[in-house]
Amino acid sequence: MSRLRLQAVATACVAVFFVLIAPPSRAFAQGAALGSISGRVVDPSQAPVPAATVTAVNDRTGAVSSAATTAEGYYAIRFLPPAFTRSP
């Protein structure tokens, strides 16, 4: 088999891999629907509240997720499963 033909076969194999194998793995990764809550904590004068603890509670499971605010008062709680959440 010539070198050019061998390169064409290798390229075709790689293309088949990306068409048949890669999309299902990406779709599987998207199957886990996770959410996040983010915001900013300020006091009545609109000054940021650093190092405050923000907590979310999963009403179905009782699982608690928390995050501390930054020096500017921002927080983010990531990787939350779908559910109704509330502050305690």
Phi and psi restraints in degrees (value plus and minus 20) as a CYANA .aco file:
   2 SER   PHI     -91.9   -51.9
   2 SER   PSI     140.5   180.5
   3 ARG   PHI     -83.1   -43.1
   3 ARG   PSI     -60.2   -20.2
   4 LEU   PHI     -83.3   -43.3
   4 LEU   PSI     -61.9   -21.9
   5 ARG   PHI     -86.4   -46.4
   5 ARG   PSI     -58.7   -18.7
   6 LEU   PHI     -83.8   -43.8
   6 LEU   PSI     -60.7   -20.7
   7 GLN   PHI     -85.0   -45.0
   7 GLN   PSI     -58.2   -18.2
   8 ALA   PHI     -85.7   -45.7
   8 ALA   PSI     -61.0   -21.0
   9 VAL   PHI     -86.1   -46.1
   9 VAL   PSI     -62.1   -22.1
  10 ALA   PHI     -83.5   -43.5
  10 ALA   PSI     -61.9   -21.9
  11 THR   PHI     -83.3   -43.3
  11 THR   PSI     -61.1   -21.1
  12 ALA   PHI     -84.0   -44.0
  12 ALA   PSI     -59.9   -19.9
  13 CYS   PHI     -83.6   -43.6
  13 CYS   PSI     -62.2   -22.2
  14 VAL   PHI     -84.8   -44.8
  14 VAL   PSI     -61.4   -21.4
  15 ALA   PHI     -83.4   -43.4
  15 ALA   PSI     -62.4   -22.4
  16 VAL   PHI     -82.6   -42.6
  16 VAL   PSI     -60.9   -20.9
  17 PHE   PHI     -77.1   -37.1
  17 PHE   PSI     -69.0   -29.0
  18 PHE   PHI     -88.8   -48.8
  18 PHE   PSI     -50.9   -10.9
  19 VAL   PHI     -97.0   -57.0
  19 VAL   PSI     -61.7   -21.7
  20 LEU   PHI    -114.2   -74.2
  20 LEU   PSI     -54.4   -14.4
  21 ILE   PHI    -118.2   -78.2
  21 ILE   PSI     -66.1   -26.1
  22 ALA   PHI     -83.8   -43.8
  22 ALA   PSI     -66.2   -26.2
  23 PRO   PHI     -78.7   -38.7
  23 PRO   PSI     -62.9   -22.9
  24 PRO   PHI     -82.1   -42.1
  24 PRO   PSI     -55.6   -15.6
  25 SER   PHI     -89.0   -49.0
  25 SER   PSI     -56.5   -16.5
  26 ARG   PHI     -88.3   -48.3
  26 ARG   PSI     -60.2   -20.2
  27 ALA   PHI     -84.8   -44.8
  27 ALA   PSI     -58.1   -18.1
  28 PHE   PHI     -83.6   -43.6
  28 PHE   PSI     -60.8   -20.8
  29 ALA   PHI     -84.4   -44.4
  29 ALA   PSI     -51.8   -11.8
  30 GLN   PHI     -99.5   -59.5
  30 GLN   PSI     -32.4     7.6
  31 GLY   PHI     -86.5   -46.5
  31 GLY   PSI     -47.3    -7.3
  32 ALA   PHI    -104.8   -64.8
  32 ALA   PSI      73.0   113.0
  33 ALA   PHI     -99.6   -59.6
  33 ALA   PSI      88.3   128.3
  34 LEU   PHI    -137.8   -97.8
  34 LEU   PSI     130.5   170.5
  35 GLY   PHI    -141.3  -101.3
  35 GLY   PSI    -196.6  -156.6
  36 SER   PHI    -169.2  -129.2
  36 SER   PSI     137.6   177.6
  37 ILE   PHI    -145.8  -105.8
  37 ILE   PSI     111.1   151.1
  38 SER   PHI    -163.6  -123.6
  38 SER   PSI     139.7   179.7
  39 GLY   PHI     155.8   195.8
  39 GLY   PSI    -179.9  -139.9
  40 ARG   PHI    -159.6  -119.6
  40 ARG   PSI     116.2   156.2
  41 VAL   PHI    -123.8   -83.8
  41 VAL   PSI     104.7   144.7
  42 VAL   PHI    -150.0  -110.0
  42 VAL   PSI     137.6   177.6
  43 ASP   PHI    -108.7   -68.7
  43 ASP   PSI     158.8   198.8
  44 PRO   PHI     -77.5   -37.5
  44 PRO   PSI     -44.3    -4.3
  45 SER   PHI    -109.9   -69.9
  45 SER   PSI     -10.3    29.7
  46 GLN   PHI      50.3    90.3
  46 GLN   PSI      -4.3    35.7
  47 ALA   PHI    -101.7   -61.7
  47 ALA   PSI     121.8   161.8
  48 PRO   PHI     -84.6   -44.6
  48 PRO   PSI     129.1   169.1
  49 VAL   PHI    -128.8   -88.8
  49 VAL   PSI      82.2   122.2
  50 PRO   PHI     -98.5   -58.5
  50 PRO   PSI     131.7   171.7
  51 ALA   PHI      41.3    81.3
  51 ALA   PSI       3.3    43.3
  52 ALA   PHI    -100.5   -60.5
  52 ALA   PSI     127.8   167.8
  53 THR   PHI    -117.1   -77.1
  53 THR   PSI     106.1   146.1
  54 VAL   PHI    -130.0   -90.0
  54 VAL   PSI     109.9   149.9
  55 THR   PHI    -145.5  -105.5
  55 THR   PSI     118.1   158.1
  56 ALA   PHI    -138.9   -98.9
  56 ALA   PSI     117.8   157.8
  57 VAL   PHI    -137.9   -97.9
  57 VAL   PSI     109.5   149.5
  58 ASN   PHI     -99.3   -59.3
  58 ASN   PSI      95.6   135.6
  59 ASP   PHI     -84.6   -44.6
  59 ASP   PSI     -48.8    -8.8
  60 ARG   PHI     -96.5   -56.5
  60 ARG   PSI     -64.2   -24.2
  61 THR   PHI    -127.1   -87.1
  61 THR   PSI     -36.7     3.3
  62 GLY   PHI      60.9   100.9
  62 GLY   PSI     -17.3    22.7
  63 ALA   PHI     -83.9   -43.9
  63 ALA   PSI     120.4   160.4
  64 VAL   PHI    -134.9   -94.9
  64 VAL   PSI     113.0   153.0
  65 SER   PHI    -146.6  -106.6
  65 SER   PSI     114.6   154.6
  66 SER   PHI    -152.2  -112.2
  66 SER   PSI     139.6   179.6
  67 ALA   PHI    -169.2  -129.2
  67 ALA   PSI     130.1   170.1
  68 ALA   PHI    -117.3   -77.3
  68 ALA   PSI     125.8   165.8
  69 THR   PHI     -96.0   -56.0
  69 THR   PSI     133.3   173.3
  70 THR   PHI     -99.2   -59.2
  70 THR   PSI    -199.2  -159.2
  71 ALA   PHI     -81.0   -41.0
  71 ALA   PSI     -45.7    -5.7
  72 GLU   PHI    -112.4   -72.4
  72 GLU   PSI     -18.2    21.8
  73 GLY   PHI      69.7   109.7
  73 GLY   PSI     -16.1    23.9
  74 TYR   PHI    -105.2   -65.2
  74 TYR   PSI     128.6   168.6
  75 TYR   PHI    -162.8  -122.8
  75 TYR   PSI     140.6   180.6
  76 ALA   PHI    -170.8  -130.8
  76 ALA   PSI     109.0   149.0
  77 ILE   PHI    -133.1   -93.1
  77 ILE   PSI      94.9   134.9
  78 ARG   PHI    -129.5   -89.5
  78 ARG   PSI     148.9   188.9
  79 PHE   PHI      40.5    80.5
  79 PHE   PSI      23.7    63.7
  80 LEU   PHI    -111.4   -71.4
  80 LEU   PSI     111.5   151.5
  81 PRO   PHI     -91.7   -51.7
  81 PRO   PSI     137.4   177.4
  82 PRO   PHI     -82.3   -42.3
  82 PRO   PSI     109.0   149.0
  83 ALA   PHI     158.8   198.8
  83 ALA   PSI     147.2   187.2
  84 PHE   PHI     -99.0   -59.0
  84 PHE   PSI     109.5   149.5
  85 THR   PHI    -140.2  -100.2
  85 THR   PSI     138.2   178.2
  86 ARG   PHI    -168.3  -128.3
  86 ARG   PSI     142.9   182.9
  87 SER   PHI    -105.6   -65.6
  87 SER   PSI     122.0   162.0
